[in-house]
Amino acid sequence: MPRAKKLADGPCRLALKPLACPYWKLDPVRFRCCAKLDKFREIKQVKQHLHRSHSDIYCEKCKVTFGDEGEHEQHLRHSPRECVFTPWVTGVHTITNSQKTQLSKKSAATTVSEQ
C-alpha cells in the first residue's frame, strides 16, 4: 500500500500559490496594510494574521469594541439594558467570536498518495 505524503512537503510546496488575507482580497484599497511583500505560504500564517490584525474584543449584541477583556466584561455586567442589538454592517473588518474558535482548531493535513 502506498504511503500518504503531505502536500506541503517536497517540490509540490513550491508550486502552491501564496495565500493572502481574506479581507485584503475583498477590499485591497481599504486593507492595503495587509498586502505583504512576503505572501503567506501556510494556512497557520493566515490564521495568525487574522488573530493579530482582525480580532477585536467586542460585544456580540451591540458590536461596540473594547480595548481589553476587562472593559468588555464590565460592559456586560453594568450595561445590559443600554446594550441594544445591532446587526453586522457590511465591511466589518474583524472576525467573530465563533470564527476565532474555528480558526483556533488545527487544520486537517491534506494528503495525496505516492505512486
N, C-alpha and C positions, 0 to 999 in steps of 0.2 A: 504494500500500500504506500503511495507517495506521501511524503511529509508535507505539511502545510507550511507555507512561508509567508511572513508578514510582508505586505506591500511596501512598507516604509523601509525595508532592508534592501541593500544591493542597488543595482543600476536602475531599477524602477523608481527609486526615490527621486532621482534627478529629473525624470520625465514628468513628475507630477506638477500641476500648475500651482503657483504660490497662492496662498489663501489671503483674505483681506477682511477687514472689519465690516460686518454686515450693515452698519449704519453708514459707513463711507460709501458702500456700494449703492445704497438707496439715495444718498444725497452727498456727492463728492465735494460740493462747494461748502455746505454747512459743516461737514466733518472732515475738512481738509487736514486737520491736525492728526487724523487717524491714518492718513496715507503715509506710510513709512517707506523709506528708501529700501530697507531690507524687508521684503514681504515675509509674512508668516509661512513657515514650512510645515508646521504641525498644528493640529486642532488644539492642543493644550496651550499653544501660544495665543490663539484667538480667544480661548476661554479666559486666559489670564488677562488679556487686554480688556475684555468685556467687564470682568470683575473690577479692574483698576480704573477704567475710564468711563464706564457706563453703568455703574452700580451705586446709585444714590440711596440714602436711607429716606424713606418716605412713608406717609400714611396711606394705606391701601384704600381708605374710604375717601378722603378729601384731596389726596395727591400732593399735599404740602411736603416739601423736602426739609430735612434736618441735618445739622452739622455732625451729630453723633447719635448713637443709640439711646443715650440718656435723655436727650431732648425729645426723641420720638416716644419713649416710654412716658415721660412727663405729659406730653400731648395726649396720649391715650388715656392716662389717669385723670387729668384735670379738664379736658375739653370734649368729653363725649357728646354733649348736647350741641356745642358750637361746630362740631365736625360734621360737615354736610357732604353727602355723596357727590363726587364729581367724576364724570366719565373721562377716560383717557382721551386726550386731544391728539389729533394727527401730528406726527412729527416729534413725539416724545423720544428723548434720547437716553432713556435709562431702561435697564432690564427689570422685569417684575420680580417679586419675591419667589414666585413659583419657577420662573426661568432661572433664577440663581440656584435653586435647589436642583433643577435638571442639569445645569452646567457643572455643578459640583460632582455629579456622578461620573465615574470613569467610562470612557467610550469603549465599546467592544472593538477588539482588534480585527481588522479586515484581513482576511487570508485568501490566498489562491493556492491551488495545488501545484506542486512542482512536477514537471513532466520529464 
